[in-house]
Amino acid sequence: MPSRRRSVRAGEINWQNLRRPDAPDAGLHGESKHAEGTLLLNTGTREYDETDPDHHTVLVHVRSVNIDGRQMREPYAHWLAGQVGLAVIGPGQRC
């Protein structure tokens, strides 16, 4: 009997209106603007351009702020990931 190819659907769950905590030891201030989190299911991008039933991605949205040519919010994403024993594994994506 020939095997059937199963269609894989991608989707996302998005949490908005969050508040990031202050991290004074790291010199970071909490904020609520652009404080979101997205769980991508069966895909690695919000465009759902490639589906894979074993690929799930968590996106942490941080506001992009450049001051004197320095990215000021990316360090917050790294600090936040470290709080749960994880690391940022890819470059930022523009949404």
N, C-alpha and C positions, 0 to 999 in steps of 0.2 A: 504494500500500500504506500503510495507516495506521501511524503511528509508535506503538511500544509505550512505555509509561511504565515506566521501570526503578525498582524499589524500592531505596531507599537505606537502608542499615542504619547505625546508629551504634554506637560502642563506645568502650572506653577501655583504656589500659594504665596501671597504677599501680605506682610504685616506692615501697617503704616501707623503714623501718629505715636511713635515710640519716643522715648527720651533716653539719650545716652548718658551714662553716669560720668561724673567728674573723675579724673585720674590725676590728682595733684602731684603724686610722686613722679609721674611721667610728664608733668607740665601740660596736661590736656584738660580742657574744660568741656563738660557735658553740654549737649545741645539737643534740640528736637527737630531742627530744620533738616530735611532730607534723611532723617533717622528711620530707615526702613530695613527690612530683611526679606529676602525672597528665597524660597526653596524651589528649585527646578527639578522636575521629575522626568526621568528618561531622556535628558538632554543636558548639554553644557552651556547653551546660550539662550537668551530670551527670544531669539528669532525662531527657535525650534527647528533649525536647519538640518540638524543631524539627530536622529533618535537612536537610543541604545537602552534596552531594558535594564542594564546594569550601571547606568551612568546617572548620578544625581549630583547636583551642585547647590551649594548655599552661597548666595550673594549677599554681602553686607554693603548697604548703600551709605556712602559718606559724601558729604558736600566737598566739592573740589574748590579749594581756596589756595591761590598762589600769592604769597607775600614776599616781595623782593626776590622773585624767581624761585622761591622754595615752596614745595607742596606742603601745606600745613595739615591736611586731614588724613593723608595716607598713613602717617604714623599711628593715628587712632585706630585704623583698621587692624594694623599689626598688633597693637596693644590688646584690642578686644579679642582677637583670635587667641592670643597667648593666655588670656584669662581662663579659657576652657581647654588649654593644652593643645591647641592647634596652631597652624601657621598659614599665612596668606601664601597661596601656591601659584598664583598667576598674576598677570598685569591687570591694571584697572581697565574697566570697560566703560565706555560712554553709553548712557541710556537716553 
